[in-house]
Amino acid sequence: MLGGYALASATTVLLSIALPMAPSEAVLTAMMSGIVVCACSALWAFASASAWKAWLGIAGPALLMFGIVALLQRSAA
């Protein structure tokens, strides 16, 4: 559960920064995408053959997206 929430949060933050539209529309679109990502991460966790593969498939992209967000915020400041 925690990994799915982290992945959804990372997706929401990254998309709200990166989408080329009005900020309010970007945030709403990113939040709706985050809900879908959270649901898909639960599917991924139960479809994985092992817990390690599930964690790698969820935590890996979440850490990557949080890293990209940190780089984008540094370059904007």
mmCIF file of the N, C-alpha and C atoms, coordinates in Angstrom:
data_MODEL
# 
_entry.id   MODEL 
# 
loop_
_atom_site.group_PDB 
_atom_site.id 
_atom_site.type_symbol 
_atom_site.label_atom_id 
_atom_site.label_alt_id 
_atom_site.label_comp_id 
_atom_site.label_asym_id 
_atom_site.label_entity_id 
_atom_site.label_seq_id 
_atom_site.pdbx_PDB_ins_code 
_atom_site.Cartn_x 
_atom_site.Cartn_y 
_atom_site.Cartn_z 
_atom_site.occupancy 
_atom_site.B_iso_or_equiv 
_atom_site.pdbx_formal_charge 
_atom_site.auth_seq_id 
_atom_site.auth_comp_id 
_atom_site.auth_asym_id 
_atom_site.auth_atom_id 
_atom_site.pdbx_PDB_model_num 
ATOM 1   N N  . MET A 1 1  ? 0.813  -1.194  0.000   1.00 0.00 ? 1  MET A N  1 
ATOM 2   C CA . MET A 1 1  ? 0.000  0.000   0.000   1.00 0.00 ? 1  MET A CA 1 
ATOM 3   C C  . MET A 1 1  ? 0.857  1.258   0.000   1.00 0.00 ? 1  MET A C  1 
ATOM 4   N N  . LEU A 1 2  ? 1.881  1.292   0.815   1.00 0.00 ? 2  LEU A N  1 
ATOM 5   C CA . LEU A 1 2  ? 2.715  2.487   0.924   1.00 0.00 ? 2  LEU A CA 1 
ATOM 6   C C  . LEU A 1 2  ? 3.437  2.780   -0.381  1.00 0.00 ? 2  LEU A C  1 
ATOM 7   N N  . GLY A 1 3  ? 3.905  1.747   -1.052  1.00 0.00 ? 3  GLY A N  1 
ATOM 8   C CA . GLY A 1 3  ? 4.594  1.947   -2.327  1.00 0.00 ? 3  GLY A CA 1 
ATOM 9   C C  . GLY A 1 3  ? 3.671  2.494   -3.402  1.00 0.00 ? 3  GLY A C  1 
ATOM 10  N N  . GLY A 1 4  ? 2.449  2.014   -3.432  1.00 0.00 ? 4  GLY A N  1 
ATOM 11  C CA . GLY A 1 4  ? 1.485  2.509   -4.403  1.00 0.00 ? 4  GLY A CA 1 
ATOM 12  C C  . GLY A 1 4  ? 1.145  3.970   -4.173  1.00 0.00 ? 4  GLY A C  1 
ATOM 13  N N  . TYR A 1 5  ? 1.016  4.351   -2.900  1.00 0.00 ? 5  TYR A N  1 
ATOM 14  C CA . TYR A 1 5  ? 0.755  5.750   -2.582  1.00 0.00 ? 5  TYR A CA 1 
ATOM 15  C C  . TYR A 1 5  ? 1.950  6.622   -2.966  1.00 0.00 ? 5  TYR A C  1 
ATOM 16  N N  . ALA A 1 6  ? 3.153  6.129   -2.715  1.00 0.00 ? 6  ALA A N  1 
ATOM 17  C CA . ALA A 1 6  ? 4.351  6.892   -3.079  1.00 0.00 ? 6  ALA A CA 1 
ATOM 18  C C  . ALA A 1 6  ? 4.454  7.047   -4.594  1.00 0.00 ? 6  ALA A C  1 
ATOM 19  N N  . LEU A 1 7  ? 4.155  5.984   -5.326  1.00 0.00 ? 7  LEU A N  1 
ATOM 20  C CA . LEU A 1 7  ? 4.204  6.057   -6.786  1.00 0.00 ? 7  LEU A CA 1 
ATOM 21  C C  . LEU A 1 7  ? 3.137  7.011   -7.309  1.00 0.00 ? 7  LEU A C  1 
ATOM 22  N N  . ALA A 1 8  ? 1.951  6.963   -6.756  1.00 0.00 ? 8  ALA A N  1 
ATOM 23  C CA . ALA A 1 8  ? 0.884  7.878   -7.173  1.00 0.00 ? 8  ALA A CA 1 
ATOM 24  C C  . ALA A 1 8  ? 1.254  9.323   -6.841  1.00 0.00 ? 8  ALA A C  1 
ATOM 25  N N  . SER A 1 9  ? 1.851  9.533   -5.687  1.00 0.00 ? 9  SER A N  1 
ATOM 26  C CA . SER A 1 9  ? 2.273  10.877  -5.301  1.00 0.00 ? 9  SER A CA 1 
ATOM 27  C C  . SER A 1 9  ? 3.364  11.399  -6.226  1.00 0.00 ? 9  SER A C  1 
ATOM 28  N N  . ALA A 1 10 ? 4.337  10.556  -6.537  1.00 0.00 ? 10 ALA A N  1 
ATOM 29  C CA . ALA A 1 10 ? 5.412  10.964  -7.442  1.00 0.00 ? 10 ALA A CA 1 
ATOM 30  C C  . ALA A 1 10 ? 4.870  11.290  -8.827  1.00 0.00 ? 10 ALA A C  1 
ATOM 31  N N  . THR A 1 11 ? 3.943  10.485  -9.294  1.00 0.00 ? 11 THR A N  1 
ATOM 32  C CA . THR A 1 11 ? 3.326  10.738  -10.595 1.00 0.00 ? 11 THR A CA 1 
ATOM 33  C C  . THR A 1 11 ? 2.576  12.055  -10.588 1.00 0.00 ? 11 THR A C  1 
ATOM 34  N N  . THR A 1 12 ? 1.827  12.305  -9.528  1.00 0.00 ? 12 THR A N  1 
ATOM 35  C CA . THR A 1 12 ? 1.047  13.535  -9.429  1.00 0.00 ? 12 THR A CA 1 
ATOM 36  C C  . THR A 1 12 ? 1.951  14.763  -9.404  1.00 0.00 ? 12 THR A C  1 
ATOM 37  N N  . VAL A 1 13 ? 3.000  14.713  -8.612  1.00 0.00 ? 13 VAL A N  1 
ATOM 38  C CA . VAL A 1 13 ? 3.901  15.859  -8.504  1.00 0.00 ? 13 VAL A CA 1 
ATOM 39  C C  . VAL A 1 13 ? 4.615  16.106  -9.829  1.00 0.00 ? 13 VAL A C  1 
ATOM 40  N N  . LEU A 1 14 ? 5.130  15.054  -10.434 1.00 0.00 ? 14 LEU A N  1 
ATOM 41  C CA . LEU A 1 14 ? 5.874  15.223  -11.687 1.00 0.00 ? 14 LEU A CA 1 
ATOM 42  C C  . LEU A 1 14 ? 4.967  15.732  -12.807 1.00 0.00 ? 14 LEU A C  1 
ATOM 43  N N  . LEU A 1 15 ? 3.795  15.147  -12.936 1.00 0.00 ? 15 LEU A N  1 
ATOM 44  C CA . LEU A 1 15 ? 2.906  15.588  -14.007 1.00 0.00 ? 15 LEU A CA 1 
ATOM 45  C C  . LEU A 1 15 ? 2.387  17.003  -13.784 1.00 0.00 ? 15 LEU A C  1 
ATOM 46  N N  . SER A 1 16 ? 2.142  17.373  -12.541 1.00 0.00 ? 16 SER A N  1 
ATOM 47  C CA . SER A 1 16 ? 1.648  18.729  -12.291 1.00 0.00 ? 16 SER A CA 1 
ATOM 48  C C  . SER A 1 16 ? 2.705  19.771  -12.630 1.00 0.00 ? 16 SER A C  1 
ATOM 49  N N  . ILE A 1 17 ? 3.973  19.406  -12.537 1.00 0.00 ? 17 ILE A N  1 
ATOM 50  C CA . ILE A 1 17 ? 5.051  20.318  -12.917 1.00 0.00 ? 17 ILE A CA 1 
ATOM 51  C C  . ILE A 1 17 ? 5.288  20.280  -14.427 1.00 0.00 ? 17 ILE A C  1 
ATOM 52  N N  . ALA A 1 18 ? 5.218  19.100  -15.018 1.00 0.00 ? 18 ALA A N  1 
ATOM 53  C CA . ALA A 1 18 ? 5.668  18.926  -16.399 1.00 0.00 ? 18 ALA A CA 1 
ATOM 54  C C  . ALA A 1 18 ? 4.603  19.149  -17.467 1.00 0.00 ? 18 ALA A C  1 
ATOM 55  N N  . LEU A 1 19 ? 3.335  19.035  -17.122 1.00 0.00 ? 19 LEU A N  1 
ATOM 56  C CA . LEU A 1 19 ? 2.304  19.174  -18.151 1.00 0.00 ? 19 LEU A CA 1 
ATOM 57  C C  . LEU A 1 19 ? 2.217  20.615  -18.648 1.00 0.00 ? 19 LEU A C  1 
ATOM 58  N N  . PRO A 1 20 ? 2.220  20.797  -19.977 1.00 0.00 ? 20 PRO A N  1 
ATOM 59  C CA . PRO A 1 20 ? 2.201  22.156  -20.539 1.00 0.00 ? 20 PRO A CA 1 
ATOM 60  C C  . PRO A 1 20 ? 0.779  22.696  -20.698 1.00 0.00 ? 20 PRO A C  1 
ATOM 61  N N  . MET A 1 21 ? 0.154  22.999  -19.600 1.00 0.00 ? 21 MET A N  1 
ATOM 62  C CA . MET A 1 21 ? -1.194 23.570  -19.626 1.00 0.00 ? 21 MET A CA 1 
ATOM 63  C C  . MET A 1 21 ? -1.330 24.503  -18.437 1.00 0.00 ? 21 MET A C  1 
ATOM 64  N N  . ALA A 1 22 ? -2.494 25.092  -18.285 1.00 0.00 ? 22 ALA A N  1 
ATOM 65  C CA . ALA A 1 22 ? -2.720 25.974  -17.137 1.00 0.00 ? 22 ALA A CA 1 
ATOM 66  C C  . ALA A 1 22 ? -2.472 25.198  -15.840 1.00 0.00 ? 22 ALA A C  1 
ATOM 67  N N  . PRO A 1 23 ? -1.889 25.843  -14.837 1.00 0.00 ? 23 PRO A N  1 
ATOM 68  C CA . PRO A 1 23 ? -1.554 25.120  -13.600 1.00 0.00 ? 23 PRO A CA 1 
ATOM 69  C C  . PRO A 1 23 ? -2.729 24.399  -12.958 1.00 0.00 ? 23 PRO A C  1 
ATOM 70  N N  . SER A 1 24 ? -3.898 25.006  -12.943 1.00 0.00 ? 24 SER A N  1 
ATOM 71  C CA . SER A 1 24 ? -5.037 24.335  -12.314 1.00 0.00 ? 24 SER A CA 1 
ATOM 72  C C  . SER A 1 24 ? -5.443 23.086  -13.091 1.00 0.00 ? 24 SER A C  1 
ATOM 73  N N  . GLU A 1 25 ? -5.402 23.164  -14.410 1.00 0.00 ? 25 GLU A N  1 
ATOM 74  C CA . GLU A 1 25 ? -5.734 21.994  -15.231 1.00 0.00 ? 25 GLU A CA 1 
ATOM 75  C C  . GLU A 1 25 ? -4.662 20.921  -15.111 1.00 0.00 ? 25 GLU A C  1 
ATOM 76  N N  . ALA A 1 26 ? -3.399 21.346  -15.025 1.00 0.00 ? 26 ALA A N  1 
ATOM 77  C CA . ALA A 1 26 ? -2.305 20.382  -14.884 1.00 0.00 ? 26 ALA A CA 1 
ATOM 78  C C  . ALA A 1 26 ? -2.416 19.608  -13.577 1.00 0.00 ? 26 ALA A C  1 
ATOM 79  N N  . VAL A 1 27 ? -2.773 20.291  -12.495 1.00 0.00 ? 27 VAL A N  1 
ATOM 80  C CA . VAL A 1 27 ? -2.900 19.625  -11.197 1.00 0.00 ? 27 VAL A CA 1 
ATOM 81  C C  . VAL A 1 27 ? -4.068 18.639  -11.210 1.00 0.00 ? 27 VAL A C  1 
ATOM 82  N N  . LEU A 1 28 ? -5.202 19.056  -11.765 1.00 0.00 ? 28 LEU A N  1 
ATOM 83  C CA . LEU A 1 28 ? -6.352 18.146  -11.817 1.00 0.00 ? 28 LEU A CA 1 
ATOM 84  C C  . LEU A 1 28 ? -6.059 16.922  -12.681 1.00 0.00 ? 28 LEU A C  1 
ATOM 85  N N  . THR A 1 29 ? -5.431 17.130  -13.830 1.00 0.00 ? 29 THR A N  1 
ATOM 86  C CA . THR A 1 29 ? -5.071 16.010  -14.698 1.00 0.00 ? 29 THR A CA 1 
ATOM 87  C C  . THR A 1 29 ? -4.080 15.084  -14.009 1.00 0.00 ? 29 THR A C  1 
ATOM 88  N N  . ALA A 1 30 ? -3.105 15.671  -13.323 1.00 0.00 ? 30 ALA A N  1 
ATOM 89  C CA . ALA A 1 30 ? -2.103 14.874  -12.616 1.00 0.00 ? 30 ALA A CA 1 
ATOM 90  C C  . ALA A 1 30 ? -2.730 14.075  -11.483 1.00 0.00 ? 30 ALA A C  1 
ATOM 91  N N  . MET A 1 31 ? -3.689 14.670  -10.763 1.00 0.00 ? 31 MET A N  1 
ATOM 92  C CA . MET A 1 31 ? -4.334 13.949  -9.667  1.00 0.00 ? 31 MET A CA 1 
ATOM 93  C C  . MET A 1 31 ? -5.163 12.777  -10.180 1.00 0.00 ? 31 MET A C  1 
ATOM 94  N N  . MET A 1 32 ? -5.858 12.974  -11.284 1.00 0.00 ? 32 MET A N  1 
ATOM 95  C CA . MET A 1 32 ? -6.628 11.867  -11.853 1.00 0.00 ? 32 MET A CA 1 
ATOM 96  C C  . MET A 1 32 ? -5.698 10.758  -12.349 1.00 0.00 ? 32 MET A C  1 
ATOM 97  N N  . SER A 1 33 ? -4.566 11.149  -12.928 1.00 0.00 ? 33 SER A N  1 
ATOM 98  C CA . SER A 1 33 ? -3.590 10.148  -13.367 1.00 0.00 ? 33 SER A CA 1 
ATOM 99  C C  . SER A 1 33 ? -2.997 9.407   -12.175 1.00 0.00 ? 33 SER A C  1 
ATOM 100 N N  . GLY A 1 34 ? -2.786 10.105  -11.070 1.00 0.00 ? 34 GLY A N  1 
ATOM 101 C CA . GLY A 1 34 ? -2.252 9.477   -9.863  1.00 0.00 ? 34 GLY A CA 1 
ATOM 102 C C  . GLY A 1 34 ? -3.179 8.410   -9.308  1.00 0.00 ? 34 GLY A C  1 
ATOM 103 N N  . ILE A 1 35 ? -4.484 8.641   -9.391  1.00 0.00 ? 35 ILE A N  1 
ATOM 104 C CA . ILE A 1 35 ? -5.450 7.636   -8.932  1.00 0.00 ? 35 ILE A CA 1 
ATOM 105 C C  . ILE A 1 35 ? -5.347 6.370   -9.780  1.00 0.00 ? 35 ILE A C  1 
ATOM 106 N N  . VAL A 1 36 ? -5.200 6.549   -11.080 1.00 0.00 ? 36 VAL A N  1 
ATOM 107 C CA . VAL A 1 36 ? -5.056 5.398   -11.979 1.00 0.00 ? 36 VAL A CA 1 
ATOM 108 C C  . VAL A 1 36 ? -3.752 4.656   -11.680 1.00 0.00 ? 36 VAL A C  1 
ATOM 109 N N  . VAL A 1 37 ? -2.677 5.404   -11.455 1.00 0.00 ? 37 VAL A N  1 
ATOM 110 C CA . VAL A 1 37 ? -1.388 4.784   -11.148 1.00 0.00 ? 37 VAL A CA 1 
ATOM 111 C C  . VAL A 1 37 ? -1.459 4.001   -9.840  1.00 0.00 ? 37 VAL A C  1 
ATOM 112 N N  . CYS A 1 38 ? -2.158 4.526   -8.851  1.00 0.00 ? 38 CYS A N  1 
ATOM 113 C CA . CYS A 1 38 ? -2.300 3.820   -7.577  1.00 0.00 ? 38 CYS A CA 1 
ATOM 114 C C  . CYS A 1 38 ? -3.036 2.493   -7.764  1.00 0.00 ? 38 CYS A C  1 
ATOM 115 N N  . ALA A 1 39 ? -4.088 2.514   -8.556  1.00 0.00 ? 39 ALA A N  1 
ATOM 116 C CA . ALA A 1 39 ? -4.825 1.274   -8.824  1.00 0.00 ? 39 ALA A CA 1 
ATOM 117 C C  . ALA A 1 39 ? -3.963 0.282   -9.600  1.00 0.00 ? 39 ALA A C  1 
ATOM 118 N N  . CYS A 1 40 ? -3.223 0.779   -10.578 1.00 0.00 ? 40 CYS A N  1 
ATOM 119 C CA . CYS A 1 40 ? -2.367 -0.115  -11.370 1.00 0.00 ? 40 CYS A CA 1 
ATOM 120 C C  . CYS A 1 40 ? -1.212 -0.677  -10.548 1.00 0.00 ? 40 CYS A C  1 
ATOM 121 N N  . SER A 1 41 ? -0.730 0.092   -9.566  1.00 0.00 ? 41 SER A N  1 
ATOM 122 C CA . SER A 1 41 ? 0.347  -0.435  -8.729  1.00 0.00 ? 41 SER A CA 1 
ATOM 123 C C  . SER A 1 41 ? -0.149 -1.592  -7.860  1.00 0.00 ? 41 SER A C  1 
ATOM 124 N N  . ALA A 1 42 ? -1.394 -1.535  -7.430  1.00 0.00 ? 42 ALA A N  1 
ATOM 125 C CA . ALA A 1 42 ? -1.953 -2.671  -6.679  1.00 0.00 ? 42 ALA A CA 1 
ATOM 126 C C  . ALA A 1 42 ? -2.062 -3.898  -7.578  1.00 0.00 ? 42 ALA A C  1 
ATOM 127 N N  . LEU A 1 43 ? -2.491 -3.693  -8.803  1.00 0.00 ? 43 LEU A N  1 
ATOM 128 C CA . LEU A 1 43 ? -2.538 -4.815  -9.756  1.00 0.00 ? 43 LEU A CA 1 
ATOM 129 C C  . LEU A 1 43 ? -1.145 -5.382  -9.991  1.00 0.00 ? 43 LEU A C  1 
ATOM 130 N N  . TRP A 1 44 ? -0.173 -4.492  -10.131 1.00 0.00 ? 44 TRP A N  1 
ATOM 131 C CA . TRP A 1 44 ? 1.212  -4.929  -10.364 1.00 0.00 ? 44 TRP A CA 1 
ATOM 132 C C  . TRP A 1 44 ? 1.722  -5.736  -9.168  1.00 0.00 ? 44 TRP A C  1 
ATOM 133 N N  . ALA A 1 45 ? 1.410  -5.288  -7.965  1.00 0.00 ? 45 ALA A N  1 
ATOM 134 C CA . ALA A 1 45 ? 1.897  -5.971  -6.765  1.00 0.00 ? 45 ALA A CA 1 
ATOM 135 C C  . ALA A 1 45 ? 1.351  -7.391  -6.677  1.00 0.00 ? 45 ALA A C  1 
ATOM 136 N N  . PHE A 1 46 ? 0.086  -7.575  -7.025  1.00 0.00 ? 46 PHE A N  1 
ATOM 137 C CA . PHE A 1 46 ? -0.491 -8.912  -6.935  1.00 0.00 ? 46 PHE A CA 1 
ATOM 138 C C  . PHE A 1 46 ? -0.153 -9.784  -8.136  1.00 0.00 ? 46 PHE A C  1 
ATOM 139 N N  . ALA A 1 47 ? 0.226  -9.176  -9.246  1.00 0.00 ? 47 ALA A N  1 
ATOM 140 C CA . ALA A 1 47 ? 0.572  -9.953  -10.434 1.00 0.00 ? 47 ALA A CA 1 
ATOM 141 C C  . ALA A 1 47 ? 2.047  -10.366 -10.459 1.00 0.00 ? 47 ALA A C  1 
ATOM 142 N N  . SER A 1 48 ? 2.863  -9.737  -9.624  1.00 0.00 ? 48 SER A N  1 
ATOM 143 C CA . SER A 1 48 ? 4.295  -10.047 -9.616  1.00 0.00 ? 48 SER A CA 1 
ATOM 144 C C  . SER A 1 48 ? 4.544  -11.428 -9.031  1.00 0.00 ? 48 SER A C  1 
ATOM 145 N N  . ALA A 1 49 ? 5.614  -12.035 -9.527  1.00 0.00 ? 49 ALA A N  1 
ATOM 146 C CA . ALA A 1 49 ? 5.947  -13.383 -9.075  1.00 0.00 ? 49 ALA A CA 1 
ATOM 147 C C  . ALA A 1 49 ? 6.552  -13.382 -7.674  1.00 0.00 ? 49 ALA A C  1 
ATOM 148 N N  . SER A 1 50 ? 7.199  -12.302 -7.294  1.00 0.00 ? 50 SER A N  1 
ATOM 149 C CA . SER A 1 50 ? 7.797  -12.238 -5.963  1.00 0.00 ? 50 SER A CA 1 
ATOM 150 C C  . SER A 1 50 ? 7.644  -10.834 -5.401  1.00 0.00 ? 50 SER A C  1 
ATOM 151 N N  . ALA A 1 51 ? 7.869  -10.726 -4.114  1.00 0.00 ? 51 ALA A N  1 
ATOM 152 C CA . ALA A 1 51 ? 7.758  -9.420  -3.462  1.00 0.00 ? 51 ALA A CA 1 
ATOM 153 C C  . ALA A 1 51 ? 8.852  -8.470  -3.941  1.00 0.00 ? 51 ALA A C  1 
ATOM 154 N N  . TRP A 1 52 ? 10.034 -9.013  -4.225  1.00 0.00 ? 52 TRP A N  1 
ATOM 155 C CA . TRP A 1 52 ? 11.132 -8.172  -4.715  1.00 0.00 ? 52 TRP A CA 1 
ATOM 156 C C  . TRP A 1 52 ? 10.798 -7.549  -6.060  1.00 0.00 ? 52 TRP A C  1 
ATOM 157 N N  . LYS A 1 53 ? 10.211 -8.319  -6.949  1.00 0.00 ? 53 LYS A N  1 
ATOM 158 C CA . LYS A 1 53 ? 9.825  -7.775  -8.253  1.00 0.00 ? 53 LYS A CA 1 
ATOM 159 C C  . LYS A 1 53 ? 8.724  -6.724  -8.103  1.00 0.00 ? 53 LYS A C  1 
ATOM 160 N N  . ALA A 1 54 ? 7.827  -6.955  -7.174  1.00 0.00 ? 54 ALA A N  1 
ATOM 161 C CA . ALA A 1 54 ? 6.765  -5.980  -6.935  1.00 0.00 ? 54 ALA A CA 1 
ATOM 162 C C  . ALA A 1 54 ? 7.354  -4.674  -6.405  1.00 0.00 ? 54 ALA A C  1 
ATOM 163 N N  . TRP A 1 55 ? 8.279  -4.772  -5.440  1.00 0.00 ? 55 TRP A N  1 
ATOM 164 C CA . TRP A 1 55 ? 8.887  -3.569  -4.893  1.00 0.00 ? 55 TRP A CA 1 
ATOM 165 C C  . TRP A 1 55 ? 9.743  -2.855  -5.922  1.00 0.00 ? 55 TRP A C  1 
ATOM 166 N N  . LEU A 1 56 ? 10.466 -3.595  -6.737  1.00 0.00 ? 56 LEU A N  1 
ATOM 167 C CA . LEU A 1 56 ? 11.285 -2.955  -7.773  1.00 0.00 ? 56 LEU A CA 1 
ATOM 168 C C  . LEU A 1 56 ? 10.413 -2.250  -8.815  1.00 0.00 ? 56 LEU A C  1 
ATOM 169 N N  . GLY A 1 57 ? 9.305  -2.849  -9.151  1.00 0.00 ? 57 GLY A N  1 
ATOM 170 C CA . GLY A 1 57 ? 8.413  -2.267  -10.142 1.00 0.00 ? 57 GLY A CA 1 
ATOM 171 C C  . GLY A 1 57 ? 7.629  -1.074  -9.635  1.00 0.00 ? 57 GLY A C  1 
ATOM 172 N N  . ILE A 1 58 ? 7.536  -0.926  -8.316  1.00 0.00 ? 58 ILE A N  1 
ATOM 173 C CA . ILE A 1 58 ? 6.800  0.193   -7.739  1.00 0.00 ? 58 ILE A CA 1 
ATOM 174 C C  . ILE A 1 58 ? 7.752  1.247   -7.176  1.00 0.00 ? 58 ILE A C  1 
ATOM 175 N N  . ALA A 1 59 ? 8.714  0.822   -6.388  1.00 0.00 ? 59 ALA A N  1 
ATOM 176 C CA . ALA A 1 59 ? 9.628  1.776   -5.754  1.00 0.00 ? 59 ALA A CA 1 
ATOM 177 C C  . ALA A 1 59 ? 10.617 2.376   -6.747  1.00 0.00 ? 59 ALA A C  1 
ATOM 178 N N  . GLY A 1 60 ? 11.037 1.601   -7.729  1.00 0.00 ? 60 GLY A N  1 
ATOM 179 C CA . GLY A 1 60 ? 11.989 2.111   -8.728  1.00 0.00 ? 60 GLY A CA 1 
ATOM 180 C C  . GLY A 1 60 ? 11.466 3.327   -9.481  1.00 0.00 ? 60 GLY A C  1 
ATOM 181 N N  . PRO A 1 61 ? 10.312 3.205   -10.128 1.00 0.00 ? 61 PRO A N  1 
ATOM 182 C CA . PRO A 1 61 ? 9.777  4.380   -10.824 1.00 0.00 ? 61 PRO A CA 1 
ATOM 183 C C  . PRO A 1 61 ? 9.439  5.542   -9.885  1.00 0.00 ? 61 PRO A C  1 
ATOM 184 N N  . ALA A 1 62 ? 8.997  5.243   -8.670  1.00 0.00 ? 62 ALA A N  1 
ATOM 185 C CA . ALA A 1 62 ? 8.679  6.318   -7.720  1.00 0.00 ? 62 ALA A CA 1 
ATOM 186 C C  . ALA A 1 62 ? 9.942  7.102   -7.363  1.00 0.00 ? 62 ALA A C  1 
ATOM 187 N N  . LEU A 1 63 ? 11.027 6.396   -7.075  1.00 0.00 ? 63 LEU A N  1 
ATOM 188 C CA . LEU A 1 63 ? 12.281 7.082   -6.756  1.00 0.00 ? 63 LEU A CA 1 
ATOM 189 C C  . LEU A 1 63 ? 12.809 7.866   -7.954  1.00 0.00 ? 63 LEU A C  1 
ATOM 190 N N  . LEU A 1 64 ? 12.675 7.305   -9.134  1.00 0.00 ? 64 LEU A N  1 
ATOM 191 C CA . LEU A 1 64 ? 13.109 7.994   -10.345 1.00 0.00 ? 64 LEU A CA 1 
ATOM 192 C C  . LEU A 1 64 ? 12.318 9.287   -10.546 1.00 0.00 ? 64 LEU A C  1 
ATOM 193 N N  . MET A 1 65 ? 11.015 9.210   -10.376 1.00 0.00 ? 65 MET A N  1 
ATOM 194 C CA . MET A 1 65 ? 10.187 10.408  -10.554 1.00 0.00 ? 65 MET A CA 1 
ATOM 195 C C  . MET A 1 65 ? 10.457 11.449  -9.477  1.00 0.00 ? 65 MET A C  1 
ATOM 196 N N  . PHE A 1 66 ? 10.649 11.026  -8.230  1.00 0.00 ? 66 PHE A N  1 
ATOM 197 C CA . PHE A 1 66 ? 10.982 11.983  -7.174  1.00 0.00 ? 66 PHE A CA 1 
ATOM 198 C C  . PHE A 1 66 ? 12.336 12.644  -7.463  1.00 0.00 ? 66 PHE A C  1 
ATOM 199 N N  . GLY A 1 67 ? 13.277 11.881  -8.021  1.00 0.00 ? 67 GLY A N  1 
ATOM 200 C CA . GLY A 1 67 ? 14.571 12.450  -8.404  1.00 0.00 ? 67 GLY A CA 1 
ATOM 201 C C  . GLY A 1 67 ? 14.440 13.481  -9.514  1.00 0.00 ? 67 GLY A C  1 
ATOM 202 N N  . ILE A 1 68 ? 13.599 13.192  -10.502 1.00 0.00 ? 68 ILE A N  1 
ATOM 203 C CA . ILE A 1 68 ? 13.377 14.146  -11.586 1.00 0.00 ? 68 ILE A CA 1 
ATOM 204 C C  . ILE A 1 68 ? 12.723 15.415  -11.052 1.00 0.00 ? 68 ILE A C  1 
ATOM 205 N N  . VAL A 1 69 ? 11.773 15.268  -10.142 1.00 0.00 ? 69 VAL A N  1 
ATOM 206 C CA . VAL A 1 69 ? 11.120 16.431  -9.542  1.00 0.00 ? 69 VAL A CA 1 
ATOM 207 C C  . VAL A 1 69 ? 12.144 17.272  -8.777  1.00 0.00 ? 69 VAL A C  1 
ATOM 208 N N  . ALA A 1 70 ? 13.029 16.632  -8.038  1.00 0.00 ? 70 ALA A N  1 
ATOM 209 C CA . ALA A 1 70 ? 14.049 17.375  -7.289  1.00 0.00 ? 70 ALA A CA 1 
ATOM 210 C C  . ALA A 1 70 ? 14.962 18.135  -8.238  1.00 0.00 ? 70 ALA A C  1 
ATOM 211 N N  . LEU A 1 71 ? 15.341 17.524  -9.354  1.00 0.00 ? 71 LEU A N  1 
ATOM 212 C CA . LEU A 1 71 ? 16.181 18.214  -10.342 1.00 0.00 ? 71 LEU A CA 1 
ATOM 213 C C  . LEU A 1 71 ? 15.433 19.387  -10.979 1.00 0.00 ? 71 LEU A C  1 
ATOM 214 N N  . LEU A 1 72 ? 14.174 19.195  -11.287 1.00 0.00 ? 72 LEU A N  1 
ATOM 215 C CA . LEU A 1 72 ? 13.385 20.281  -11.882 1.00 0.00 ? 72 LEU A CA 1 
ATOM 216 C C  . LEU A 1 72 ? 13.223 21.444  -10.912 1.00 0.00 ? 72 LEU A C  1 
ATOM 217 N N  . GLN A 1 73 ? 13.035 21.139  -9.642  1.00 0.00 ? 73 GLN A N  1 
ATOM 218 C CA . GLN A 1 73 ? 12.877 22.220  -8.652  1.00 0.00 ? 73 GLN A CA 1 
ATOM 219 C C  . GLN A 1 73 ? 14.177 22.959  -8.430  1.00 0.00 ? 73 GLN A C  1 
ATOM 220 N N  . ARG A 1 74 ? 15.310 22.258  -8.481  1.00 0.00 ? 74 ARG A N  1 
ATOM 221 C CA . ARG A 1 74 ? 16.604 22.924  -8.334  1.00 0.00 ? 74 ARG A CA 1 
ATOM 222 C C  . ARG A 1 74 ? 16.882 23.851  -9.507  1.00 0.00 ? 74 ARG A C  1 
ATOM 223 N N  . SER A 1 75 ? 16.560 23.392  -10.709 1.00 0.00 ? 75 SER A N  1 
ATOM 224 C CA . SER A 1 75 ? 16.830 24.206  -11.888 1.00 0.00 ? 75 SER A CA 1 
ATOM 225 C C  . SER A 1 75 ? 15.881 25.395  -11.979 1.00 0.00 ? 75 SER A C  1 
ATOM 226 N N  . ALA A 1 76 ? 14.696 25.306  -11.376 1.00 0.00 ? 76 ALA A N  1 
ATOM 227 C CA . ALA A 1 76 ? 13.745 26.401  -11.409 1.00 0.00 ? 76 ALA A CA 1 
ATOM 228 C C  . ALA A 1 76 ? 14.065 27.458  -10.357 1.00 0.00 ? 76 ALA A C  1 
ATOM 229 N N  . ALA A 1 77 ? 14.766 27.069  -9.309  1.00 0.00 ? 77 ALA A N  1 
ATOM 230 C CA . ALA A 1 77 ? 15.045 28.010  -8.217  1.00 0.00 ? 77 ALA A CA 1 
ATOM 231 C C  . ALA A 1 77 ? 16.252 28.880  -8.482  1.00 0.00 ? 77 ALA A C  1 
# 
